[in-house]
């Protein structure tokens, strides 16, 4: 798992570590890294998605089943 986390871009990896492992809030991370709080949130979300993709590619994790498309609005 640690090796897979190391494959993430530095910004994603830093936010992931600070939030998920160290327990900092996104507000605290924003102050520490001098970024917007929304940037911290989006980098964390992207880090989780990228990490999931890495874990699936390395056969450490099974891919999530795709959500049913019948619930998607016609205009959306």
N, C-alpha and C positions, 0 to 999 in steps of 0.2 A: 504494500500500500504506500509506504513512504517513497519508494522508487517511482511509483506512478505520480505521486504528488510533485515530485521533483521535475517531472516532465511538463508541468504547467508553466505558462509564462510567469515571470517574477511577480508582476502585479497581482495576478489571480492567486498565486501561491501565497503571497504575503497576506492578503485579505482573508483567504481561507484559513490560514494558520492562526491569525489574530482572532477571528470570529469563532470558528468551530473548535479550535484546540485550546487557545488561550482564554477564550470567554469574553473578549472585549465586545462592546456594543458597536454598532455601525457609526454612531456619533463619536465614540472614543477613537475608533480607527480613522475616521475622517480627520480628527484633530492630530493624531500621531503622524499620519502620512501626508497631511496638508492637502487633502482632496475633499470633494463634496461628499456628503453622507449618501447621496443617491449613487455616486460612483462606487462607493464601498459596497452598497447593496447589489448593484448590477455586476460588479466584478465577482462577488461571492456567488451569485446565481450562475454566471458564466463559468466560473471555476468548477462548480458542482456538475454542470452539464458536460464540460470537457473531461473532468475526472471520470465521470460515468462512461463516456465514450472510450477512454483509455482502458478502463477496467473491462469493458465488453470486448475490445479488440485483443486484449491479453488473456481472454477467456477466464477472467477472475470473477466476472459477474455476468449474469444472463441479461440479454436486452429486455427492456420493459415492453410489455405488449402494447401495441398501438391502440389509442383510444378510438372508440367507435365514431365514425364520421357522421352518423345520422343525427347527432345532437348539434352539429354545427349549423348556425343560421344560414339561410340561403344567401343573404347579402353579405355575410361575413366570411 
